[in-house]
Amino acid sequence: MSEKELGRKWDRCLADAAVKLGRTWPISFGLGSGLGMAYSNCQHDFRSPYLLHGQLVKERSPMERQEKAAASWHAGR
């Protein structure tokens, strides 16, 4: 694991912990559960070094694009 990737993972872990701590109440319970969730996420992140974080975007087929264009054209008339 490169140093750059390790830095990104630590940044993501710290940001995750800050978000989890910021929106939980009461503080005593939120601190424990927020840090616990952040720790669990970090542990999962470090144990799966080949996991890519991203989204899958489905591309439309030419037929689907043509059908959508025809539908919007008919809707505008």
N, C-alpha and C positions, 0 to 999 in steps of 0.2 A: 504494500500500500504506500503510495507516494506521500510526501509531506504535505503537498497541496491538497490532496484528497482527505488526509487526516485532519487538516485545518478546517476544510469545509464541513466535515462531520462534526467536529467540536463546535463550530459556529452554529450548525443546525441544532445540536443538542442544547446549547445554551439559550438559543432563541426559543426553542420548544419549552424549556423550563421556565423562561420568563413569561411566556404566554399562559402556561398552565397555572403559574403562581398568581398572575394578575387577575384572573377571572374566577377565582374560587373563594368561597366564604364558608364558615369563619376562618380566620387566618390560621389558627392552630391545626384545623383539619385540612385546610387547603394546602398548607405548606407540606404536610406529609403526603397527601395524595398527589399533589402536583409534582413534587420531586420524585415520587415513586413512579408515576407515569413517564416522566422525562427520563428517568434512569432506565426504565424498561425499553423505551424507544431507542435510547443510546446503545443499550446492550444489543438490541436487535440489529441496529445499524452496523455496529462493529463486528458482529458475528456473520454478517452477510455482505462481504466486501464487493461482490459482483452484482449487487442489486442496483438497478438503474431507477432513478426517481424521475418520472415523467408521465406524460399522458399519451394514450393511443388515440389518434385521430383517423377516423374512417374516411377514405376518399370516395366520393360519389363516382359511379360509373357514368360514361357518356350518356347512356340511356336515361339514367335518373336525372342528370342535369337537364336533358332535353324535356323530360316530363315536367320538371319543376318550372322551367321557363315557360312552357305552354300553359301550365296552371296559373302562373302569375299573370300571363298575358290575358287569359280569359277572365281572370278576376278583375282586371283593370278596365275591361270593356263595359 
